[in-house]
Amino acid sequence: MKELTILAKDKPGVIADISYIMAMKKVNIESIDAHSVSGNAVINLGVQSAQYEHAKAALEENKYAVLPMQALVVKIPDKPGALAELSKKLADSGINISDIHVLGKDGEFVYDSIVVDKPNDAKKLLGDMITEGF
């Protein structure tokens, strides 16, 4: 999965417009997270890696400012301290988490989307915790 960070004026209908654009381009939204900051909307939109360029182009064609980020999806046990263990492992290796979202739970596991400053190092470090499917 890859994440797009969309910057827009915060107004009614922004999410409706973005989701409509994605639907018209047949891009499935894997995750979405939105915040309002000083009259601006900051929307993190997760799409399948194969659809990333298509989604980015569609948004830019519709005058949305898009900042790309590559998100890793990690599978961790659904228990107290699991996120602390993951984040400490990354920190001890000098890898900074810049963005994290809980995508959902599946039985005994939690799936998190994380954006780090050294994605290749994180992939090597986390190994089988990285998952392609959610």
C-alpha positions as CSV (number, residue, x, y, z in Angstrom):
1,M,0.0,0.0,0.0
2,K,1.1,3.6,-0.6
3,E,-0.3,6.7,1.0
4,L,-1.1,10.0,-0.6
5,T,-1.2,13.0,1.6
6,I,-3.7,15.5,0.1
7,L,-3.8,19.1,1.1
8,A,-7.0,21.1,0.5
9,K,-9.1,23.9,1.8
10,D,-11.3,22.5,4.6
11,K,-14.9,22.8,3.3
12,P,-18.0,20.6,3.2
13,G,-17.8,18.0,0.5
14,V,-14.0,17.5,0.2
15,I,-14.1,13.9,1.2
16,A,-17.1,13.3,-1.0
17,D,-15.3,14.9,-4.0
18,I,-12.1,12.9,-3.4
19,S,-13.9,9.6,-3.0
20,Y,-15.9,10.4,-6.1
21,I,-12.8,11.1,-8.1
22,M,-11.3,7.8,-6.9
23,A,-14.5,5.9,-7.8
24,M,-14.6,7.4,-11.3
25,K,-11.0,6.3,-11.8
26,K,-11.7,2.8,-10.4
27,V,-9.2,3.3,-7.5
28,N,-10.1,1.5,-4.3
29,I,-9.5,3.4,-1.1
30,E,-7.7,1.1,1.3
31,S,-7.5,3.6,4.2
32,I,-8.4,7.2,4.8
33,D,-7.6,9.6,7.7
34,A,-8.5,13.3,7.7
35,H,-7.8,16.2,9.9
36,S,-8.6,19.9,9.9
37,V,-5.7,22.2,10.6
38,S,-6.1,26.0,10.5
39,G,-8.8,25.9,7.8
40,N,-7.0,23.3,5.7
41,A,-7.8,19.6,5.3
42,V,-5.0,17.1,5.6
43,I,-6.2,13.8,4.2
44,N,-4.1,10.6,4.2
45,L,-5.4,8.3,1.5
46,G,-4.1,4.7,1.2
47,V,-4.3,3.0,-2.1
48,Q,-2.9,-0.2,-3.6
49,S,0.7,0.3,-4.7
50,A,-0.2,-0.5,-8.3
51,Q,-2.9,2.2,-8.3
52,Y,-0.7,4.9,-6.7
53,E,0.4,6.8,-9.8
54,H,-3.1,6.6,-11.3
55,A,-4.7,8.0,-8.1
56,K,-2.1,10.7,-7.8
57,A,-2.6,11.9,-11.4
58,A,-6.4,11.9,-11.0
59,L,-6.2,14.0,-7.8
60,E,-3.8,16.5,-9.4
61,E,-6.0,16.7,-12.5
62,N,-8.7,17.9,-10.2
63,K,-6.5,20.6,-8.6
64,Y,-5.6,18.8,-5.4
65,A,-2.1,19.2,-3.9
66,V,-0.7,15.7,-3.3
67,L,2.4,14.9,-1.3
68,P,3.4,11.2,-1.6
69,M,4.4,8.9,1.2
70,Q,5.1,5.2,1.1
71,A,3.3,3.3,3.8
72,L,4.3,-0.1,5.2
73,V,1.6,-2.3,6.6
74,V,2.7,-4.2,9.7
75,K,1.0,-7.0,11.5
76,I,1.5,-7.0,15.3
77,P,-0.1,-9.0,18.1
78,D,-3.2,-7.3,19.6
79,K,-1.7,-7.1,23.1
80,P,-0.5,-4.3,25.5
81,G,3.0,-3.3,24.6
82,A,3.2,-4.6,21.1
83,L,3.2,-1.1,19.5
84,A,5.9,-0.1,22.1
85,E,8.0,-3.1,21.0
86,L,7.7,-2.2,17.4
87,S,8.4,1.5,17.8
88,K,11.4,0.8,20.1
89,K,12.8,-1.7,17.6
90,L,12.6,1.0,14.9
91,A,14.0,3.8,17.1
92,D,16.9,1.6,18.3
93,S,17.9,1.2,14.6
94,G,17.7,4.9,13.9
95,I,14.4,4.7,12.0
96,N,11.9,7.5,12.6
97,I,8.1,7.0,12.4
98,S,6.5,10.0,10.8
99,D,3.0,8.7,10.5
100,I,1.0,5.8,11.9
101,H,-2.6,4.6,11.6
102,V,-4.4,1.6,12.9
103,L,-6.1,0.0,9.9
104,G,-8.0,-2.7,11.7
105,K,-7.9,-5.9,13.7
106,D,-8.1,-9.5,12.6
107,G,-8.6,-11.9,15.5
108,E,-5.4,-11.7,17.6
109,F,-3.5,-9.2,15.3
110,V,-3.6,-5.5,14.6
111,Y,-2.7,-4.1,11.2
112,D,-1.0,-0.7,11.3
113,S,0.1,1.5,8.4
114,I,3.4,3.2,9.2
115,V,5.5,5.8,7.3
116,V,9.1,5.9,8.2
117,D,12.1,7.9,7.0
118,K,14.1,4.7,6.0
119,P,11.5,2.3,4.4
120,N,14.0,-0.1,3.0
121,D,15.8,-0.4,6.3
122,A,12.5,-0.9,8.1
123,K,11.5,-3.6,5.7
124,K,14.7,-5.5,6.4
125,L,14.4,-5.0,10.1
126,L,10.7,-6.0,10.5
127,G,10.9,-8.9,8.0
128,D,7.8,-11.0,8.3
129,M,5.9,-8.4,10.3
130,I,5.5,-6.5,7.0
131,T,2.4,-7.7,5.1
132,E,1.2,-7.0,1.6
133,G,-2.4,-8.0,2.2
134,F,-4.9,-6.7,4.7
